[in-house]
Amino acid sequence: MPLAPGKVLVNPDWVDASTLPDFFQGWDILTAPRPVPPEQEEIKLISSWANMNVLMLDEKRVIVERRQQPMIAALKDWGFEPVPCPFENYYPFLGSFHCATLDIRRKGELQSYG
């Protein structure tokens, strides 16, 4: 998942970073840390990797589930400014921040990360 110009987040269980398309050559490949299991009973309809389902506000600020401390720490290490927010109660609706805000309108200049 592209997060910012030149930075892509990958799931280590699903993606072999060495096989990413040529488009991502020269990008920082950020490997997501293992997710913290949800407090509520896990719902098998969504991925256990909901920790990767973040919402970028701009090139630095990123909204992330507050219990996902490994992801928050990794994002900080990668130069982002995580904004922790409780959102596990949305999981039964089959997703997290990105899924819940897919139709959002944003202001600003259209940019290509390529």
Phi, psi and omega in degrees: 000119175296131179255323183200168178306121176080010180227124180233136180262129180236150176269119184293341178275338186248337188232129171271110186304334180286350181251014177297151179302155180306333179309325185270004176298133181088352178277155170283123179262114184257117181270122183295139174286161177302140181285153170278127179301145180295154178293322180280166178303131183295136180263122186284356180278344179244159179292146173290351180268031178299345177298337179277348183277079184251170178235116177280126176272327176199197184290347182241314187277133183221129177274131183220148180301132189296334180278350182274063184300322176299321179291319179299314180297318179297316179299319177299315179299330181273004176093009178268167176245090181293141175245096181292137181213133178291127183210005180302331181294348176277340184310320179300343178270013171076049173165199178216213191305310183298315180295321183287341185239021187303328184262023183291147173259138181235150176261156178123179184278134175292130182229148172257133179275358184279000000 
